[in-house]
Amino acid sequence: MIDEIQSKLFNHLKYHIMSGLKTAVNSADHHMGKVHSPIVLVEYGDYECPYCGRAYPLIKRLLHEKGDEFNFVFRNFPLREIHPYAYVSAITAEAAGKQGKFWEMHDLIFENQEKLNPDFLLSLSRILHLDSGQFTKDSASEDVKDKIETDFEGGIRSGVNGTPSFFINGKSLQTYDETYESLLKAILKEASIIQH
């Protein structure tokens, strides 16, 4: 009974206290679009999550059409208990990032979401012509694991409890409804606020 009360209290406090982005966008983040834009869209994502898989082409379209107007940041939030390959996928992307290929690997993983397993992920490193020795070393490094853990902990502190979770200019994006229009509307709304 006490555990149940503590859990309800924690969830209540988390909802009321942790409603905004608690870890500011920084140089450790992976950026795409207009890096110094006043509009920043942050996604906490899980490579194995089907909802993130559906959001992926929407973000790609948004970047293609409006990429000169906002900065997009992807942060790792692998839900290991329900997605067995989410964490190793995050490691794969971060290790590729050590060789300057984070976004290429990020895209390949999402575009092949139904094939995820350790052997397949390793094959993606060969497709991207990564140095295999360096990739293996980076995949096992504390640096890569720490990056994922930092992303995840920042998500928890920001109130993330599912994926994808979006934040625009530090505020939780509650209007995302799995449509391109909801993301576009959020970007345009933020742009109009900044212009006034």
Residue pairs with C-beta under 8 A, 6 or more apart in sequence:
14 159
14 161
15 159
18 157
18 158
18 159
19 159
19 171
19 172
20 158
20 159
20 167
20 170
20 171
20 172
21 42
21 154
21 158
21 167
21 170
21 171
21 172
22 154
22 157
22 158
23 150
23 154
23 157
23 158
24 170
25 31
25 40
25 42
25 71
25 73
28 147
28 150
29 73
29 74
29 75
30 73
30 74
30 97
30 102
30 103
30 106
31 71
31 72
31 73
32 63
32 67
32 71
32 72
32 73
32 74
32 103
33 63
33 66
33 67
33 68
33 69
33 70
33 71
33 72
34 67
34 68
34 69
34 70
34 71
35 71
36 71
37 69
37 70
37 71
38 169
38 194
39 69
39 70
39 71
39 168
39 169
39 187
39 190
39 191
39 194
40 70
40 71
40 72
40 73
40 168
40 169
40 170
41 70
41 71
41 72
41 73
41 166
41 167
41 168
41 173
41 183
41 186
41 187
42 72
42 73
42 74
42 75
42 166
42 167
42 168
43 52
43 55
43 59
43 72
43 73
43 74
43 75
43 164
43 165
43 166
44 75
44 76
44 77
44 151
44 155
44 158
44 160
44 163
44 164
44 165
44 166
44 167
45 52
45 55
45 74
45 75
45 76
45 77
45 163
45 164
46 52
46 76
46 77
46 78
46 79
46 83
46 86
46 163
46 164
47 78
47 83
47 85
47 86
47 89
47 90
47 93
47 109
47 110
47 113
47 116
48 78
48 79
48 83
48 84
48 85
48 86
48 89
48 113
48 116
49 79
49 83
49 86
49 163
49 164
50 113
51 162
51 163
51 164
51 178
52 110
52 163
52 164
53 110
53 113
54 178
55 164
55 178
56 107
56 110
56 111
58 178
58 179
58 180
58 183
59 72
59 183
60 107
61 180
62 70
62 72
62 180
62 183
62 184
62 187
63 72
65 184
66 184
66 187
69 187
69 191
70 187
70 190
74 106
75 151
75 154
75 155
76 90
76 93
76 94
76 147
76 148
76 151
76 152
77 151
77 152
77 155
77 160
77 163
77 165
78 86
78 87
78 89
78 90
78 148
78 152
79 86
79 162
79 163
80 86
80 87
85 116
85 117
85 118
85 121
87 148
88 118
88 121
89 109
89 116
89 121
90 148
91 139
91 144
91 145
91 148
92 105
92 109
92 121
92 122
92 124
92 125
92 139
93 102
93 105
93 106
93 109
94 102
94 138
94 144
94 147
94 148
95 125
95 130
95 135
95 138
95 139
95 141
95 144
96 102
96 104
96 105
96 124
96 125
96 128
96 130
96 135
97 105
98 134
98 135
98 138
98 144
99 130
99 131
99 134
99 135
99 138
101 128
101 130
104 128
105 124
105 125
105 128
108 124
108 127
108 128
109 116
109 121
109 124
112 120
112 124
125 132
125 135
126 132
138 144
155 165
158 165
158 167
158 172
159 172
164 176
165 172
166 172
166 173
166 176
166 183
166 186
167 173
168 186
168 187
168 190
169 190
173 186
175 182
175 185
175 186
176 182
176 183
176 186
